[in-house]
Amino acid sequence: MTITIKKCTLDDLLKLQEISCETFNETFKHQNSPENMNAYLERAFNLKQLEKELSNSSSQFFFVYCNHEVAGYLKVNTNDAQSEEMGDESLEIERIYIKNNFQKHGLGKYLLNQAIEIALECNKKKIWLGVWERNENAIAFYEKMGFVQTGAHSFYMGDEEQIDFIMTKTLN
């Protein structure tokens, strides 16, 4: 199994939209109404929104490839691109998604390690993320990787308010 990572550019916009919708849908469609899913997908992953995020110098997207096929992606934020006020010493993992048929192959850990490398290169002291309180597999994964719950915030799926746990890892 060959694993590679590639930083996304504006040329990757359509591919980013496709994998964003596909992985979000795979992960959450069975726990949310079709109306709320569609509303979220249209708001978060429309081309104008993704182009704005890709153009922000404080955000970075990466594709992970498994045997030359896009298997997932990562989005990290620093500075004012973070979705919560966490300070200049923090890096946020806003999105880390792996296609269902590529899960359980270590790709999530690979992307998480990429985010930690970026944080260390940027002299960040903490790395954090929000994870839906009902996403037990992801919570268990992050705990195994050294994250602890440090708070919570609201996340809107369409018109439904949901709670994301904020999980943080202090870097050495």
ABEGO torsion letter per residue (X at the ends): XBBBBBBBBAAAAAAAAAAAAAAAAAAAAAABBAAAAAAAAAAAABAAAAAAAAABAABBBBBBBBGGBBAEBBBBBBEAABABBAEAABBBBABBBBBAAABGAGAAAAAAAAAAAAAAAAGBABBBBBBBAABAAAAAAAAAAGBBBAEBBBBBBEABBBBBBBBBBBBX
